[in-house]
Structure formats: structure tokens, C-alpha cells
Amino acid sequence: MLGSALSAGVNATLVGGTTSTIDTNGIGATWSGVLSGSGALTKAGNGVLTMTNANTYTGMTTISAGTLALTGSGSINLTSGMLNNGTFDMFLHRD
């Protein structure tokens, strides 16, 4: 459906020396798969990208617009750094 939020549950490998971009284009998206590898990730576009799984990629994370949200067991490896021109949002919960 045009204009509806996207949902993806696939696992993907971010290739070293490259940057993969997820553009939420103002409508939002939820990624429940695992992002792994040594490549970088850029979150582009207005809207919210919600990550709900423990991602293991080690490249740079860039938020160029909108919000990158972590919820549930959602996590990213911050040891490689983050550039933040948008909003980084972590939803903490207690079991």
C-alpha cells in the first residue's frame, strides 16, 4: 500500500567498505532482521526506523534525518561510532 509503514524481517550483511542506506521517506519502517558485517549504515529520510533485534554490524552508523529507534532487544554496535543529524531513540524496558 502506498504510504504505509514498511516492515522487514530479513537478515542482511553490510559489506565492508560500503554504506547501506535505509530511507524511511517520511513513512517509517521496522527492521526485525539482524544486520551483520563490517559495512556502515545510514538512516535517511524523515520518519522513524525502528530496529527490534540485536544487530552486530561494526561499521559507522549515520542518522542523516528522522529517527533511529531501538526497541525490545534492538541494539547496534556503537564501538565504530555514530554521526547523528537526526534523533537516536532507545526504548528501555524492564522484564
Buried (B, 14 or more C-beta within 10 A) or exposed (E): EEEEEBEEEEEBBBBEEEEBEBBBBEBBBBBBBBBBBBBBBBBBBBBBBBBBBBBBBBBBBBBBBBBBBBBEEBBBBEEEEBEEEBEBEEEEEEE
